Amino acid sequence: MPSLYRIISPTQYKRMPWKNGLGETLEIMRLEDAIGVRFRLSQASVVEEGEFSFFDGLQRTLVMLSGNGITLSHQSDETCHPLHVLNHALDQASFSGGDKTYATLTDGPIEDLNIMARQADTVAHVATHSSPMMLKSEANVALFAGLYAQSDCQIVINVAGRAPEVVSVLQDHTVHMLEEAELTLVSGNGIWITVTSTSKIC
């Protein structure tokens, strides 16, 4: 019987230097094709204020995992965009990777989760949840579907014709769903991510 999911632990995350040289990210998942990066999921620490790396063509979603807050200011083609002020864990901001984005820390470093998707043909749906919560995995049609555990979590996975499976997910681990299923977040907090294609097949 095929596995419904796989758990990716922090020891499996790949350390990658930032393009701006000011830090490093832990890459959790990456999908590339002949054009380039289509989707990337990563976790990082922002320990000092400064300008974010430039990722033209990618839509970014940043979710604060811990810390006392961060403010993001954005500018593109001499146009200033509204500020994103993240004060609490699980606050999120979505912005273009091609913008000039500057980070200002409220009071010390923060930890964040970064989701990037290629604007031309891919979209990432990102939602933060606290238990109890019902979730649905459409892994059969999604490029990626999964849960990042912001705290220790317990989930129940239900698939027709199979007994419910109770899964414990430790903080900072990622559950990558491999099959279509209904999930219940029984305890804990997490970020549910579904990445889908927007390109049409002719």
N, C-alpha and C positions, 0 to 999 in steps of 0.2 A: 504494500500500500504506500503510495507516494507521501512524502512529508508535506505537512501543511505550511511549515515555516522553518526559518533558521534564525538562530540568535547570533548576532555579531557582537563580540565583546570588545572593550576598549583596547585589549592587547592586540587585536586584529586591525585596529585603525592604523592607517598609514600616515606617518609624519611628513608633512609637506611644508616647505618654507613659503612665507607670504611673498607675493610678487614685489611688494614694496620693501622687503627686507626687514620689517619691523617686528616679525614674530613668526609663528608657525601654526599650522592648522592640523587637526587630526581628521584625515579623510576617511569617511565611513563607507561611502558608495559613490561610484563614478560611472557614467555611461557616455561613451564616445562613439562617433562614427567617422566617416570620411571627411566630414565638414569640420569636426572638432568636438568640444564638450557639449553634450546635450543636456546632461543633468549631473549635479554633484551635491552630495550631502556631507557636511563636515561639522566639526565642533572645534571651538577655539577660545582662547582667553584674550581679552583686550586689556592690556596692562598699562597702556599709556595713551594719551590723546594723540590724534593725528589723522592723516588722510587715508582712507581705505584704498586698497588696490583697485585698479581699473579693470573691469570685466565687461567690455562693450559687447552688446548682443545678448547678454544674460540678464534675466530678471532675478533679483535677489530677495529672499525673505530671511530676516534675522529674528530669532526668538531668544530673549534673554533667559538664561537658565538659572543664574544666581548673581548676586552682587547688589550694589546700592543704586544702580541706575546709569543710563547712558542716553545722550542726546545726539541725534544724527541730523546734520544739515546737508542739503543737497543742492547742487547747481549744475545746470547744463545749458550750453550756448548762451551764457550770460543771464539765464533765467534762474531765479531762486525758487525752490520748491518748499512746501510746508515742512516744518521740523517734525521729526519723529522723537518723541520723548518716552522712553521706556523706564518706568520706575519700579516695576515689580516683576518677579519671576513669571515667565510665560507671556509677558507683554511681547508684541511682535511688530515689525515694520517691514513693508514691502517697497522696493525701490529699484530703479534701473542700475545695473552694474556699470553702465556707461556714464552715469552722473559722477560729478566730483563730490564725493561724500566725505565729510569730516566728522570724527567722533569726539565728543566731549564727555568725560567721565564725571559722574556726580560726586562720588566719594570712594575712590579706589577701584581696583580691577573688577571686571565682570566676566562671566562665562556665557558663551552663546552658541546657538545652533544655527548653521547657515545652510539654506537651501537655494540652489541656483538652477534655473531652467532656461534653455535657449528660447528667446522671445519669438523666433521665426516659426517654430513648429512644436513647441512643448510648453506645458503649463503645469505648475506645481500647486496643488491645493494643500494648504497648511492650516491645521486647526489644533488649538491647545485644549486639553480636556482634564478635568478632575473627576475622580470616581464619585458615584457610579455613572457609567456612560455606555451606550450601545454604539458600536462601530461596525462598518461593513467593508470588507476587503473585496475589491474587484480585481484581484491580481491577474485574472485571466485576460483582462483587457488593458490593464495599466502597465506602464513601463516600470513602475515601482510602487509598492504599497507597503507601509510599515509604520511601526510605533517606536519613537525614541523615548526612553524612560527618564523623565526629569527627576523622579524619585523611584524608590523600589515600588514595583507594581505587581499586581496579580491580574491576569486576564483569563477568561474562559473562551475557548474557540469552539464554535459550533458549525458542523458541516452535515448536511443531510446524509443519512445512512451511516454515520459514525458517532460513537459516544463522545460527549463533550470532553474537551481536554483542558485541564487547568494548568496554566503556565506561570511560573514566577520569573519576573524579569528584574534584574538588579539595576540600580541607578546607573545611568550613562550607557547602558546596553541598548541595542537596537534589535527589534523583531522585524525581520524581512518576511512578509507573507508571500507564499509561493502558490497558493490556491485560493479560489473564491471561498469566503467564509464570513460568518457573522461573529463578532467579538463583543464581549462584555468586559469593560474595564472595571474590575471589582474593587480594587484599591490602588491608590497612588495617583500620580499626575504624569501625563505624557503628551507628546506632540505626534499627532496622526498626520501622515504625509501620503498623498496619492499623486503620482506624476503620470500625466497622460499626453498622448500625441494630439496635436491639432491639425496635422497635415492630412490631406485627403488623398485616398488611394484611387487613382483613375483607372 
